[in-house]
Amino acid sequence: MTRTRRTSPPTAPYTPQGIHVPLITPFTADDEVASDALEALAHEVLDAGATGIVALGTTGEPAALDEAERDLVTEVCARVCRERGAALTVGAGASGTRAAEESLGRLKRWPEVRAALVTVPAFVRPAAAGVLAHFERLARVSPVPLIVYHVPYRTGQPLDAALLREIGALPGVAGVKYAVGALDGEAVALLGDLPDGFAVLAGDDAFLSPLLALGAAGGVLASAHLATARFTELAAAWRAGDTDRARALGHALARLSATLFAEPNPSVTKGVLYAQGRIPSPAVRLPLLPAGTESVAAAVRELAHLT
């Protein structure tokens, strides 16, 4: 298969769009990072039309990796994106602002990184002004633009549309991965009045289609490891105004996503990738456990309806 290289002006402001796949970290049977399998997965999702990949997102189990493993994952993904001219986003940040600065500073080692995916400070629960000051500081010192990862059911810190709008207006903030576990009124309000150059990316896989319908620029979707071309087709259908096709495909992909999240992510996705022969082991690291056989089988059945 001929692989194409996408190019973009290196000095152009970065506004994320399209489908980005937050890659799993595959492991060998001996619990080592399977770097060859990771590289192959990166190429496969780009071949299928993904705009970019995300290294060290939640799906990649970064908390279960040591520093050398995190660097290895980033290096593999950077090499693929350099070869392909694709967008690379890397998960970075921390609950403390100084620690987040250090995490972002490490990204200078990889010039291929286009953006950093940075969570809202978790567990600390700062006031809204503190959250704004946190991102203001990080945007000022980060070597790459920030994509705010808004996932309150993990961080314990919900943000309203007004605060997200303030954060989105900061120089150096390119977008938000919006993953609140629902299609809520704040999403409608935010998408109805976005700051210039600030993109909303769907972060809850099952809500990709309605968020695209409301004007989201794309998504960061673990489910897009599988049926990648269908997810990119869905985004294209909404952009083209093909609502009949978009609605039908959106419902089908939401059903697939529901099966893939039947157990804690990324266990079911890894089980399906292993069943397909794309990774050498379905293993996840504690405190996660491998997916049950029925969960994997249900996802495989749902996937078969799409092909």
C-alpha angles and dihedrals in degrees: 000000000000111000118211128217118225117208133197132175106274093219097047117113110260119239111172119227141156129035118328120187117216097214123226118233104240118212132205123235085264092056096252123135106268096221095175091055090047091053091048092050091051091053092045096055091045090049087054093055107270113153093218149335134246121220121203097010117147089274089060092061093233093170089061094052126084121229094265091051092049089051091049092052091048092047093051092048092045091053092052093047091048090053093044102036087233129149116266121197120183127202110239141147135077139223091265118066096223092050090047090053090054092049092051092046091061090064090074086082091071115053089186092072109108099180144359122233105219125183125224105259107283128219094355092083099201121190118267090262089054092051090051092048090049093056092039089058095044094047089052095054103029117110090216136035118276129239107199112224105215107190108144096176086065101033100036088226117110117194125200126223093259093057093044088051090053091049091046091055092059115108107252097030109111104176151319132259098220112208111152096141094248145048097257139175092257090061090052091048093047096048090048092061114024125174114246112276094011116124129198114216120191111242100177104073096211092056097051096105099050091044090051088050089055092051108274113158096225140297147269100224133175089195089064090077080082125046088007092165091054092054091050089046090054092053090048092049093055091046090052093047093243093147098168092055093041094052095048094045092043092056092048093050091047089057090051091049091051091058092047091054095045086107128028112298129285098017098088093042090052090049091054094045089051091049088053091052093243097120129033097233138015090221124141124183126249135301081040120069129208116269120262118256094246093053090052092045091051091053092048090052092050091048090053090060089062098052 
